[in-house]
Amino acid sequence: MQTSSLSTSVIQKSGEMLLIGSSSSDPFSNIIVDPRTGVSTWSYKGSELQGATPGLICPLGITGDHLLISTKDRPLINVFAIHNRDRFHQKAVLSGIVTSMCTTSDGTFLFASIRTQIYIWLLTTGELLSVTDAHYQDISVILLSSDESMLFSSSNDGAIHCYLVSDLVSSDRDIIVEPCRKWRAHSLAIRGLVITHGSNPRIASCGLDHVASIHSVSLDACLLKISADRPLTACALDPAESRLFLGSDLGNIAQLNLYSMIGKQELLIQTVDEKNENIPVFNGHSEEITVLVVNGDGSLLASGDASGKYCIWDIVSKQCLKVSTMRGSISTLRFIPNWSSLTSSEYVSRWKPVFNLQRNPSNGQTISIMESSVKDDHTDFWHAQSDDLIGKAIFEMSDNQTVKKGKIPKKQQKISPSNVVEDLRNDVIMIEDDSETTSLDEKDSETVKKLREEITRLKKINAQLYEFATKELLVNKD
């Protein structure tokens, strides 16, 4: 059950909200607050979880239609609608407890880590596309790159792997998928992982071995290694990629200015030294930091700890703007847009996922194409272009054949690209060779049979030409 405690006029003043999830079986352990005021604008009672402790919470895509919630102590994952009038809720039983999950921006693909394996589901059909053995020990974090072409995973064995999504979803089950990048970044478990934006991402990680590192995918090298005095349990980067935030097991948060470290490859910091001007420290927690996240414009930092306390900081002044507590450890902090599903009383979901998640990988026999909700103003233009290309192709391939409708005339008819497509739409059923024109009554049964076979063959060619021309036009358009 979802409840709203703020009027629509107030909600619309904020363009960005903060999604908070805590690992507590108490009601309303997952909420959305206004980061500027700290006031809760949406909450989830959790009665559908039937007493299970929530684990991770993740938006399904970027549209704000649905949320995913895993359970901490059961192999279950739930999906439900955000809008309080939409009663949509489904759950799926998995082969193990989910330790991390993410989705594509359109919400059609779900990536989840269970123990040492990465699972990928297609949510338009519920198919399990692949199961990949990624690490030797349990996976701690999985993340998609901003262009969704790469999937990054980290684990308790201290390794970071980078996979191409196209390799993971491949229908060839006989080939073992290998990561395109592999780094042995830490000697102990990795607790934090964050990826920069762009086609050349950099990966920041931190672990219990007191080390944080930044790796480059294109260079396949470690750009910066940071050693701290305490185990590091969370990390975050601002959108400008100029500041790195590291959380420790004692609740301190250190801020590093990456632009001031040009030329350095190794650095030693102290997270407990609040008087260090070179390494500013945010001090507001007394328990282990579990989550760090920076908002879209890089002005706010949200932090959560194992006791259920979360803080919203102004990064420039280092002041704590808001502080509150939940009844369980903070498992999720995420800045999200102010979705229409939070503000509009008449909001209708664009689509509903098929959440009958299969437990065995499919053979890729089902083809699913999701209907686009975006209207293309140039649809008629592209249809005309496609028809013209198809007509020209058929005209060139016809050679000495004449395509026409109805009875065969006694005199030869010429065909042109402009009328071929129109004739095809009206079911072209007769084909005649230009070398000789005769009456249908004079043809014997063998000739009629050959003509019918030729009709069938040409219809197949026409279908192939149409598919080829359409694909070429769509590629050129992109």
Secondary structure, DSSP 4 states (H G I P E B T S, - for coil): -EE--S-HHHHTT-SEEEEEEEE-SSSS-EEEE-TTT--EEEEE--GGGTTPPEEEEEESSSSSSEEEEEESSSSEEEEEESSTT---EEEEE-SS-EEEEEE-TTS-EEEEEETTEEEEEETTTTEEEEEEE--SS-EEEEEE-TTSSEEEEEETTSEEEEEEHHHHT-S-TTSPP--SEEEE--SS-EEEEEE-SSSS-EEEEEETTSEEEEEETTTTEEEEEEE-SS-EEEEEE-TTS-EEEEEETTSEEEEEEGGGGTT-SEEE--TT-TT-SSS-EEE--SS-EEEEEE-TTS-EEEEEETTSEEEEEETTTTEEEEEEE-SSEEEEEEEEE--HHHH-TT---S--------SSB--S-----PPP-SPPTTHHHHHHHHHHHHHHHHHHHHTTEEEESSSPPSS-----HHHHHHHHHT---EEEETT----GGGS-HHHHHHHHHHHHHHHHHHHHHHHHHHHHHHHHH-
